[in-house]
Amino acid sequence: MGLAADALVVSYAKHLAPALDRVSIDVADGKTLAVVGPSGAGKTTLLRAIAGLLPIREGDVLLRGDSVARLPPQERRIALVFQDDALFDNMTVRQNLRFAQRRGKRGDAVAATATALHVDKHLDRRPRQLSGGERQRASIARALLSDPLALLLDEPLAHLDPSLRRSVRDEVLGLRQRFVGPILYVTHDHVEAMSVGDSLAVLVEGRIEDVGEPQRVYDSPRTVAVARFLGERPMNLLADAGTIVGIRPERVALAVDGALRGRIARREPTGADAYLDVETPRGTIVVRVAASHAVQPGGVVGLDLPAEHVRRFDAQTGIAIE
């Protein structure tokens, strides 16, 4: 049961590298898979291919065990909420929702769904009269009214002010009270991905580099590409005799008798914390400290890299050495 993509290959032109290169994902009913990756990684392409808006060169799309790859988009029962809300501006919110409503759904479904997504007070307004957060909520309501078996969300918070993102993200988390199918949630923000996903997939240059429980993917990335992408500051990566040693900035400790010593080249305050760029004989190491910590650029500090928090990668393949 659920939604799966099996070895999808999507190419925009024969002479170009595939936009998706044998991408496989699996999302069970009642679960949310968050797909995160840099711009141009293929995240939106993946959603559009699954929804039927892009042709696939190879592979399959399975919904509840049945192939839907040859069905037109309107017959797949897969709803896609775009990054831009894509509401019809010549219609009221109520009309937008009614237009999307699947034939046979009960008459009060529009009002009930609008209430659940907190847009019931705006049903008689036009989309241009709503805030960004209200428009995105209306878009999600419209998707649910199409009675989908799977829901795809393409960076739904991307164009929202920071003050709105948390409230709309909470609405997404609350969808589980109304929607029990699989949700595929795409974003470029790893913090957002970790907060909404039951599992996390990292897509880089059209390939899935890692997938699993979000904290595991963050703490123990399976490739150097994942280590470099995830994190407010990426994992420190140091060459070491044919391997690459990785450790997160928050796992590096300042210690008077630390194994490494270095000079602080830069301090970057971020509010509650600060990041230090420390130049050492092994290269620059980033360390996260409390903002109240007194160390400043120019100071010399000792660093401790606890073995239990070190991740090693093969220098040639970039794959973690388990």
C-alpha positions, 0 to 999 in steps of 0.5 A, a space after each residue: 500500500 502507499 505510493 512508490 516510484 520505481 527506478 524513475 528516469 526522466 530526461 529533458 533532452 537526449 543529449 543531457 544527463 537525466 534529471 532523475 537517474 533511477 530514483 526509487 522512493 516508497 511512502 506508506 499510507 499514513 506516512 510522510 516522506 520529506 525529500 530535501 536537496 539543493 536547487 536543481 537537484 530534481 525535486 520538483 521534477 520528481 513530483 511532476 513525474 509522479 503526478 503525470 505532468 512529465 513523461 518518464 523514460 524508464 521506471 514506474 509509479 505505483 499507487 496502492 500496488 497498481 501501476 499508474 505510470 500510463 494513466 493521464 494526470 486526472 485519473 491517477 488520484 494524486 494531488 499536487 500542491 504547487 510552490 505557487 498556490 495556482 488558485 484561479 483568481 477570477 473565482 472566490 475561494 469557495 468556487 475554487 474549492 468547489 471546482 476541485 471537489 471530486 464528484 460524489 463527495 458530500 455537499 458539506 465537504 467544502 465547508 468542512 475542509 475549509 474549516 479544517 484548514 482555517 480558510 472558512 472565513 475567507 470563502 467569499 474572497 478572491 485569492 488576491 485578497 488573501 495573505 500568502 499563508 491563507 492562499 497556501 492553506 486554500 490550495 491544500 484544501 483544494 487538493 484534499 477536495 479532489 479526494 486523492 489517494 496520495 498528496 504531493 507538496 512542492 515547497 509549500 512554505 517557500 514564498 511565505 514570510 518566516 512568521 507564517 511558515 510555522 503556522 502553515 507547517 503546523 497545518 501540514 502536520 495536522 493533515 493527518 487528522 483528515 488525510 491518511 494516504 501517503 504524503 510526499 513533501 519536497 523542500 530545500 530546507 533541511 530543518 523543515 524536512 526533518 520536522 515534517 517527515 517521518 522519513 527523509 530522502 536527500 536528492 542530489 543531482 537527480 539521485 537519491 543519496 540517502 533515505 531513512 529516519 531523519 535524525 539518522 540521516 543527519 547524524 550518520 549520512 551515507 555519503 559525502 554529498 549528504 554530509 555537505 548538504 545537511 546542516 545550518 553549517 555542513 559537516 566538517 570534512 577532513 582528509 585522513 590517509 585515504 579516508 575523509 573524516 566527518 564531524 558535525 560542528 555541534 559535536 566538536 568541543 573546545 578543550 584546553 587539552 584538545 588533540 588539535 589547536 587552531 586560531 579562530 579566523 571568524 565568528 558568526 553569531 546566529 542568535 542563541 549560538 555562534 559558529 567559529 571557523 578555526 584554522 588548524 593544521 588539518 584544515 578549517 574546522 567549524 565549531 558551534 558554541 553558545 553565543 555567550 561564549 567569550 572566544 573571539 577571532 584571533 584567539 587560540 583554542 584546543 579542539 576535541 573530536 570525540 570518536 563516537 561522533 566521527 563519520 568516516 567516508 571512502 575518499 574515492 567513492 564518498 560512501 560512508 565506511 560502516 
